[in-house]
Amino acid sequence: MSVSAYPLQWPTGRPRKTSRKRATFGKKAHNGRWQETKSLTVADALGRLQDELDRVGARQPIVSSNLETRLDGLPRSGQAEPCDPGVALYFQLGGQPHCMPCDTYDRVADNIAAIAKHIEATRAIDRFGVASVKEMFTGFQALPAPGARRPWREVLLFGPEMLRPNRDMVEKRFRELAKERHPDAGGSADAMSELNAAKAEALKEIDS
């Protein structure tokens, strides 16, 4: 299953909220100080989220929502609020795919900010030494259905715009991802096995 930034791709099996509420995440820098504002912008929320993702070492983040995207794939600010303000964050952590969805609030920016706050709180819990960030994110792993095999393009992170990658591109991407997904690098045997199979399938298709 490939992940789209637009429209919203909600994770299978995750129930949706039947009612939503207003949030109070709005803070914006002004004259070097933080001041409360009524509405957090999408750009500000994305900035907070990226900061938190960088702190936990998350890779290849995709913010999926019903806001149209910019050229870089992130939601564009200044749009009318969609009827469905839900957000699903997809990312790689320790070589494993994860998804953190949120539709608690009635604005896309606030749902993005809520995910950022959750990651921030998880990092704070990690300081007590009971469980690592990676262990606490286990519940958000976006695993394929039993017996299902993901397409090699998805495993190797080649988007639809890459019509036909060549052997060199596949080999380079494999080496980059192996640094994250190998068990010795904090990944897992399953993740590395999937990566090896995807490489073999990609090369077979290219050579055919």
N, C-alpha and C positions, 0 to 999 in steps of 0.2 A: 504494500500500500504506500503510494507516494503521498507526501504531505503538501497541501496547498496553503499559501498564506491568505489567499482570497478565492472564494468565500470561506467562511468558517468551516473547519473540519473538526467536528467534535469527536472525541474518542469513543469508540464503540463500547457499550456497556456502562458508560458513565451517565447517571440520571441528570436531567436538567431541572433547574429551579423553576417552580411554578409562580413564584413572586420574587421581586427584587427590591433592594433598598438603596438609599442614598449613602454615599461614602463621605468621609472627611479626610481624604488623603492629600488635599490640595495645599501644597507649600511651594513657594517660588522665590528664588533668590532675587533680592532687590537691594542695591547699594551695599552689597557685601553681607547682607543679613537675610535670614529666612523669615518670611512673613506668610501668614495664612491667606489663602485666596479661596474663592468659592468653587472654582473648577480647575482641576489639574488637567493640563493639556496632554494629548497623546505623546507629543515629543518629550515632555518632561517625564512621563511615566515610562517611556521606552528607555530613557537615559538611566533611570533608577534600576530598571530591570537588567540592562546590560551591565551595570556596575556589579550587581549581585551575581550575575552569571559568571563574570570574570573572576570574582572572588572564590567561587566554588570550582572553577576550572571547567565549566560547561563548554561544549563545542557545538558548532553548526546549529545555532538556535533559529527556529522559525516561529514567528508569532502569527497564528492563524486567527482571523477575525472577519467580520463582515464589512470592514472598512477597505476600500480600494487601496492598492499598494503603490508605493513609489518604485522607481527603477531598481532600488536596492532590495526590494521585496518587503520592506517594512510598511506598516499602516501610515497613510498620509494624513497629516493633521488638517483641520479646518473643514472636514466633511460633516454633513448632517449625521446625527446619531442614528445608527441603524436600529430597526425594530428589535433585532436580536443582538444585544451588546456583549454576548459571550466571547471569551478568548481562550484559546488553547495554545500553550507554549510547548513546542517540541524541541528537544535538544539531546545531545549525546553526553553521557557522563560515565567515565570509566569504560568507554567502549560499548556502552549499552544505550539503546534508545529510551527516552523518557518522555512523558507527557504530563503537564500540569495544567488542567483546565479550571476556569473560574467564570461563573455567570451569576455571582451573588449580587452584584451591583448593577445599576441601571445605565452605566456609562462604560464604554470600552476602555477609556483611560483609567478609570478606577479599578476595573478588573485586572488590567495589566499591573497597576500599582499594588494590588492585593497579592498577586503572585510574587512580586518583588519583595513585599513584606514577609511573605511566608518563607522565602529563601533566607532572608535576613534573620528571621526567628530561628530557622533551622541551624544556621551557622552559630547562633548564640548558644543553642543547646549543645552543640558539638564541643563547646569549651569545657563541659563537665566531664568529658572523657568516657561516657557510658557507651556511646555509639558514634561512628564516624558519619560525616555528611553523606557519603556514598551509601552507607547502611540505612540511613534515615530516608533516603530517596527511593529505596527499593519499592515502596508501595506505588510509586509513580512510573515504574517501568512500563513502557509501551511495547509489550511483547506480541509477536504474531500468533495467530491461532494455532493450536496444536496440529502438527503435521504440515503446516503451511510453510512455503519457502518464499521469501521476499525476492522480488526481481533484482537482478544484479545491479541495475542502474540505481535502485534505491539503496542497496547495501553500500555501493561505492560512491554514493552521493553525486551522481551525475543527473542533473536536471533535464527537463524536456528540451531546453534550448541547445543542449549538446547532442546534435543529431547522431553523430557517429564518432565516438572517441577512438583514437588509434591505440596501438599496443603500448607505445611509450606513455601515453596519458593514463592508461589503465595501470601500468606498472608503477608509475609515480604515485597515483592515488592510493594504490595498495600499500606501498611503503609508508605513506603518511598515516594511513588509518591503522596499520599494524602497530605503530608506535603507541597507539592508545588502546587497542583491543587485545593485544597479546597479554596472556596471564601475568607475565613477568613485569608488565608495565601498568598493572592495575586493572586490566581487562578480564576476560574470562575465556575458558576453553571453547565455550559455545560461540562466543562472539568471533573468535579467531577462526573457528571452523566455518562459520557462515561467510566470513571474509574470503577465506581460501576458495570456497565453492563459488562465490560470486566472481572472483578473478578468473577461475577456470572457465566459467560459463561465458564471461565477457570475451575472453580471448578466443574461445571456440566460435562465437558468433562473428567476431571480427575476421577470423581466418576463413570463414565459410564462403 
